[in-house]
Amino acid sequence: MAPDRETIVEILVAVAAVALFAAGIVAVGMSSGKNIDGLMLVGAIAAFVLVMAGVGTAFAYR
């Protein structure tokens, strides 16, 4: 049984959000020589949670 269009879109959005999260973590890691107090890492995690919550809400109410 082939997945429907909505399932494919949800999978693609989740993969894109995880890729953006990984890019944020890599950016934090690459700037480790600079003065970082963990705010960038917390920001990356918070942004990931907000994006996934927004996408979940959008799919629930459409």
N, C-alpha and C positions, 0 to 999 in steps of 0.2 A: 504494500500500500504506500503510495507516494505521499509525502507531506504536503499539506496545503500551503498556499501563498503566505498566510499569516504566520505560520510556524517558521517558514524560511526567513521572513523578515525579522522575527524575534531573535532567531539564531544569529543572523548577520549583525543586528544591533548589539547583541551581547558580546559577540566577538570583537566588534569595533570598540566597544567600551573597555574591554579588557586590554586591547592593544593600546588604547590611549592611556590607560592606567599604567601599563608597562613602560610606555614612553615617558611618562611623568616620573616613574621610579628611576629609570635610567638617567633622566636629566638631573635628578637629585644626586644620584651616585657620581655623575660626571663633574658636578660642581662641589664635590666633597672637599677640595682643597681650599675652598672659600669659607667664609664665616657663615655657617648655616646652623640655626638653632633648632632644627626639626620642623619648623613651620612649613617648609615646602613639602616635606613628607606628609604631614598632617593634611595640608591642602590637597595633595594628590589623592589621598584616601577619601577625604570629604567630597571632592569633586566626583570621584567614581561612584560613591554612594548616592549622591544627588542625581547624577545622570541615570543610574539604574532605577532609582525611585521614580524619576520623571517619565522614563520610558515605560515602566510598569504601569504607572497611573494612566498614561496616554493609551496604552493598549487595553486597559481595563474599561475605560469609559468611551471608547470609540464605537 
